[in-house]
């Protein structure tokens, strides 16, 4: 049996986070299943109550190449209160074979792009590793992630 995964992120505004993470990961918003004009209509047809629906718009994104996992943004009523126990690392530097200055430049460019899309820079990831460079960030709802 082939095993796949879906990453689920609890949030207050699924459409907003879906659009942010689609941009951050080079994913695309997932269209609702055939025959449904929107995800809200699809979820209603599946018996989801009105108070569980996350509003109009997209609630999931997919890797257009079909390699990465589907990501679903699940609406929840409670706000985020504590640090994530799992977070995403966006690897954009090119790795250890690339000179440190070039890696820093790539990371900083991606950080700036994501800030323009609504993320917040927290700071450089503290580490004792030589020549490592990464930046800790928050998505528009305060979920932690790193760019390295």
Helices and strands as residue ranges (DSSP letters): E 6-11, H 14-25, E 28-29, H 39-45, G 50-52, E 60-62, E 70-75, E 88-90, H 100-116, E 120-124, E 135-138, E 144-147
